Amino acid sequence: MGKDSLFIVIEGLDGSGKSSASEALKQRLDQKLAGKVKRTYEPNNPMCGGEFIRDILEKRISQFNPYVLSLAYAANRLDHNSRLIEPWLAKGDNHIVICDRYYLSSLVYNSSDDFSFDQVMLLNKEARKPDIIFFLNVSAEVCRERMNKRNEPAELFETKLDMYRNKYFAAIKYLQQERGETVIEIDGNQPLEKVVDDLVKGVEQFSIFNL
């Protein structure tokens, strides 16, 4: 497609392997594009509202307004865009950003019966549109098994995985049909090497270089 920069988002349930996959993809891309690939994540702790969000996720703050949390995510994302994502991609010349979570996560975790997908995206209207969103499709059961192995306290959204998995599929359909976004489903139950192979195949569809 002739793009000289690429904004990649990797999404999925907690325990789906997003962090491992994004790091492995960065290492694979670095083999051809060393120094041009930046990996980041959301919510981004150093950015606006990052510590507030982290305190809620890790249950140090237990009383909060869900709408305020949605605003915090949107502010964190916009700051993340302006200070890290946009400057890096503006370099062109095959510069790539790989982001672990983005506004698809906000659609899943911030929406409710009283706060629609449209309202979530209105808060995120200034956020850069990803070139590719990869969704690691992993069963809720496998995600639970992986998280249990971490032996760490569950964060705020690390329960009700079946419900959130269904919301992911609904949010993906919304992004595809209402906004024309590119969302590629990857079988995250595969070994990591095969997951990365599939990610690379997806990246090659939207880049001007052969990986």
C-alpha positions as CSV (number, residue, x, y, z in Angstrom):
1,M,0.0,0.0,0.0
2,G,3.0,2.2,-0.1
3,K,2.9,3.5,3.5
4,D,6.3,4.8,4.8
5,S,5.2,4.5,8.5
6,L,3.0,2.0,10.3
7,F,0.9,2.2,13.4
8,I,0.1,-1.3,14.7
9,V,-2.1,-2.2,17.7
10,I,-2.2,-5.6,19.3
11,E,-5.4,-6.3,21.3
12,G,-6.9,-9.2,23.3
13,L,-8.1,-10.3,26.7
14,D,-5.9,-10.3,29.7
15,G,-3.8,-13.4,29.4
16,S,-4.1,-13.6,25.6
17,G,-0.3,-13.0,25.2
18,K,-0.4,-9.4,23.9
19,S,2.8,-8.4,25.7
20,S,4.8,-11.5,24.5
21,A,3.5,-11.1,21.0
22,S,4.2,-7.4,20.7
23,E,7.8,-7.9,22.0
24,A,8.4,-10.8,19.7
25,L,7.0,-8.9,16.8
26,K,9.3,-6.0,17.6
27,Q,12.3,-8.3,17.7
28,R,11.3,-9.8,14.3
29,L,10.9,-6.4,12.7
30,D,14.1,-5.1,14.2
31,Q,16.0,-7.7,12.1
32,K,15.2,-5.6,9.1
33,L,14.4,-2.2,10.6
34,A,16.7,-1.8,13.6
35,G,16.2,1.5,15.3
36,K,12.9,2.2,13.5
37,V,10.5,0.1,15.6
38,K,9.1,1.4,18.9
39,R,7.0,-0.7,21.2
40,T,4.6,1.0,23.7
41,Y,1.5,0.2,25.7
42,E,-1.7,1.6,27.1
43,P,-2.7,2.8,29.6
44,N,0.7,4.5,29.5
45,N,1.9,5.2,33.0
46,P,4.1,8.3,32.3
47,M,1.3,10.0,30.3
48,C,-1.6,12.2,31.5
49,G,-3.7,10.2,34.1
50,G,-1.6,7.1,33.8
51,E,-0.9,6.6,37.5
52,F,-4.6,7.3,38.3
53,I,-5.7,4.6,35.8
54,R,-3.1,2.2,37.2
55,D,-4.3,2.8,40.8
56,I,-7.8,1.9,39.7
57,L,-6.8,-1.2,37.8
58,E,-4.7,-2.4,40.7
59,K,-7.5,-1.6,43.1
60,R,-5.7,1.0,45.2
61,I,-8.6,3.3,44.3
62,S,-11.9,1.5,44.8
63,Q,-14.4,4.3,44.6
64,F,-14.5,6.0,41.2
65,N,-16.9,7.3,38.6
66,P,-16.8,5.1,35.5
67,Y,-17.2,8.2,33.3
68,V,-14.1,9.8,34.9
69,L,-12.2,6.6,34.2
70,S,-13.3,6.8,30.5
71,L,-12.1,10.4,30.4
72,A,-8.8,9.4,32.0
73,Y,-8.2,6.7,29.3
74,A,-9.0,9.2,26.5
75,A,-6.7,11.9,28.0
76,N,-3.9,9.3,28.5
77,R,-4.3,8.2,24.9
78,L,-4.3,11.7,23.5
79,D,-1.1,12.6,25.5
80,H,0.4,9.3,24.4
81,N,-0.4,10.2,20.7
82,S,1.1,13.7,20.9
83,R,4.2,12.9,22.9
84,L,5.2,9.5,21.6
85,I,3.2,7.9,18.8
86,E,2.8,10.9,16.4
87,P,6.4,12.1,16.6
88,W,7.8,8.7,16.0
89,L,5.6,8.0,13.0
90,A,6.2,11.5,11.6
91,K,9.8,10.3,10.9
92,G,8.5,8.2,8.0
93,D,11.1,6.0,6.4
94,N,9.5,2.8,7.6
95,H,9.2,3.8,11.2
96,I,6.7,1.6,13.1
97,V,4.9,1.9,16.4
98,I,3.6,-1.3,18.0
99,C,1.1,-0.5,20.8
100,D,-0.2,-3.0,23.3
101,R,-3.9,-2.0,23.6
102,Y,-5.6,1.1,22.2
103,Y,-9.2,2.4,21.8
104,L,-10.6,-1.1,21.0
105,S,-9.9,-1.8,24.7
106,S,-11.8,1.4,25.7
107,L,-14.8,0.2,23.7
108,V,-14.7,-3.1,25.6
109,Y,-14.0,-1.9,29.1
110,N,-15.4,1.6,29.2
111,S,-18.7,1.1,27.4
112,S,-21.9,0.1,29.2
113,D,-25.7,0.1,28.7
114,D,-25.5,3.8,29.6
115,F,-22.4,4.7,27.7
116,S,-22.4,3.5,24.0
117,F,-19.6,2.7,21.6
118,D,-20.3,5.9,19.8
119,Q,-19.9,7.9,23.1
120,V,-16.6,6.1,23.8
121,M,-15.3,7.0,20.4
122,L,-16.4,10.6,20.7
123,L,-14.0,10.9,23.6
124,N,-11.3,9.4,21.4
125,K,-12.1,11.3,18.3
126,E,-8.6,12.9,18.2
127,A,-6.7,9.7,18.6
128,R,-4.8,8.5,15.6
129,K,-6.4,5.7,13.7
130,P,-4.3,2.5,13.6
131,D,-3.2,1.1,10.3
132,I,-3.7,-2.4,11.6
133,I,-5.4,-3.7,14.7
134,F,-4.5,-7.3,15.5
135,F,-6.9,-9.2,17.8
136,L,-5.4,-12.2,19.5
137,N,-8.3,-14.6,19.7
138,V,-7.8,-16.8,22.8
139,S,-10.5,-18.6,24.7
140,A,-11.4,-17.2,28.1
141,E,-10.4,-20.6,29.7
142,V,-6.9,-20.4,28.3
143,C,-6.5,-16.8,29.4
144,R,-7.5,-17.8,32.9
145,E,-5.0,-20.6,33.0
146,R,-2.2,-18.3,31.8
147,M,-3.1,-15.6,34.4
148,N,-3.2,-18.2,37.2
149,K,0.4,-19.1,36.4
150,R,1.4,-15.5,37.1
151,N,0.5,-15.9,40.8
152,E,-0.4,-12.2,41.0
153,P,-3.6,-10.4,42.3
154,A,-6.2,-10.0,39.7
155,E,-6.6,-6.5,38.3
156,L,-10.0,-4.8,37.9
157,F,-10.9,-6.2,34.4
158,E,-9.3,-9.6,34.8
159,T,-12.5,-11.3,35.7
160,K,-15.7,-11.9,33.6
161,L,-13.5,-12.9,30.7
162,D,-16.3,-14.6,28.8
163,M,-18.4,-11.4,28.9
164,Y,-15.4,-9.2,27.8
165,R,-14.5,-11.7,25.0
166,N,-18.0,-11.3,23.6
167,K,-17.7,-7.5,23.9
168,Y,-14.5,-7.6,21.9
169,F,-16.2,-9.3,19.0
170,A,-19.0,-6.7,19.2
171,A,-16.6,-3.8,19.3
172,I,-14.5,-5.2,16.4
173,K,-17.7,-5.5,14.3
174,Y,-18.5,-1.9,15.2
175,L,-15.0,-0.6,14.2
176,Q,-15.2,-2.5,10.9
177,Q,-18.7,-1.6,9.9
178,E,-19.0,1.9,11.4
179,R,-15.5,3.2,10.9
180,G,-14.0,1.0,8.2
181,E,-11.1,0.0,10.4
182,T,-8.7,-2.9,9.6
183,V,-8.9,-5.6,12.3
184,I,-7.1,-8.9,11.7
185,E,-7.9,-11.9,13.9
186,I,-4.9,-14.0,15.0
187,D,-5.2,-17.4,16.6
188,G,-3.5,-16.7,19.9
189,N,-3.7,-20.3,21.1
190,Q,-0.8,-21.2,18.7
191,P,2.8,-21.3,19.8
192,L,4.3,-17.8,20.0
193,E,6.5,-18.3,17.0
194,K,3.5,-19.1,14.8
195,V,1.6,-16.2,16.3
196,V,4.4,-13.9,15.2
197,D,4.6,-15.4,11.8
198,D,0.9,-14.6,11.3
199,L,1.4,-11.0,12.6
200,V,4.3,-10.5,10.1
201,K,2.1,-11.7,7.3
202,G,-0.5,-9.1,8.3
203,V,2.1,-6.4,8.5
204,E,3.4,-7.2,5.0
205,Q,0.0,-6.4,3.6
206,F,0.4,-2.7,4.7
207,S,4.1,-2.0,4.3
208,I,6.4,-1.1,1.5
209,F,9.1,-3.6,2.6
210,N,9.5,-7.3,2.6
211,L,9.9,-8.8,6.1
